[in-house]
Amino acid sequence: MTGKVDGADAASDDGPGESRRDAPRHDLRRDNRVSNDMTTPSASKTTDMPAAPADAVPDAAPAPGRRVRVLARFRRSQDGATAVEFAMVATPFLMLLAAIIETAMMFWTSQVLEEAVSQTSRRLLTGESLTRYTGNTAANTAAFKNDICASSPGLVDCSKLVIDVRTYSSFAGAKTGVDGSNPITAGGLNTTGFGFNQPQPQQIVVVRAVLEYPLTFTSWSSSLANIGEGRRGIVASTTFRTEPFNAPAT
């Protein structure tokens, strides 16, 4: 009986002892499984991550549909409409403004030339020309032209100015002579025979100055360009009877 009891005791001692040794190992394995579940992402979480967008590839060319949408958006856009409208209106407006300014300058030049011819011709009216212009015809023509240019600085181009001084015995003869030597004929400029004739007392004198004026913005106008494309002939003239001055003895 002692052996059985001892065996039973041994069995009873071994049984609880072994269960106590196995219990901690069982709990440790369970804790490891729990910790692994907490640190390792699940397959469902991995599949729920969003995919990278297709247009994130830097070398990918834009699709045709995308280009069409961009062009349609550009067509509907109103940005810069004011600048485009201004550019469309500004060009003809500026050209018209330049034509107005050029026309005004042309008439101003014509008025200045008229005044210069009138002031310079007073030397012919009073007989002062007999002592001022004492050279030959060419020298007197150049001197009289220079006096006209001195009275109209800045606006009259003397290199394109031609003057003519003619004397007549009557106004009827002056009209006939002027009509027969019109410098602007057949759409051109003709100053053949122009020169300087020294006036004498009680003579009818016709003074003409013809200026070739260039046109830039109004060259298309046939009413302004009367001596060819881009050119206008400006004629300033005056007619008078000289005073009964005493001519110097020759």
Secondary structure, 3 states (H helix, E strand, C coil): CHHHHHHHHHHHHHHHHHHHHHHHHHHHHHHHHHHHHHHCCCHHHHHCCCCCCHHHCCCCCCCHHHHHHHHHHHHHCCCCHHHHHHHHHHHHHHHHHHHHHHHHHHHHHHHHHHHHHHHHCHHHHCCCHHHHCCCCHHHHHHHHHHHHHHCCCCCCCHHHEEEEEEEECCHHHHHHHHHCCCCEECCEECCCCCCECCCCCCCEEEEEEEEEEECCCCCCCCCCCCCCCCEEEEEEEEEEECCCCCCCCC
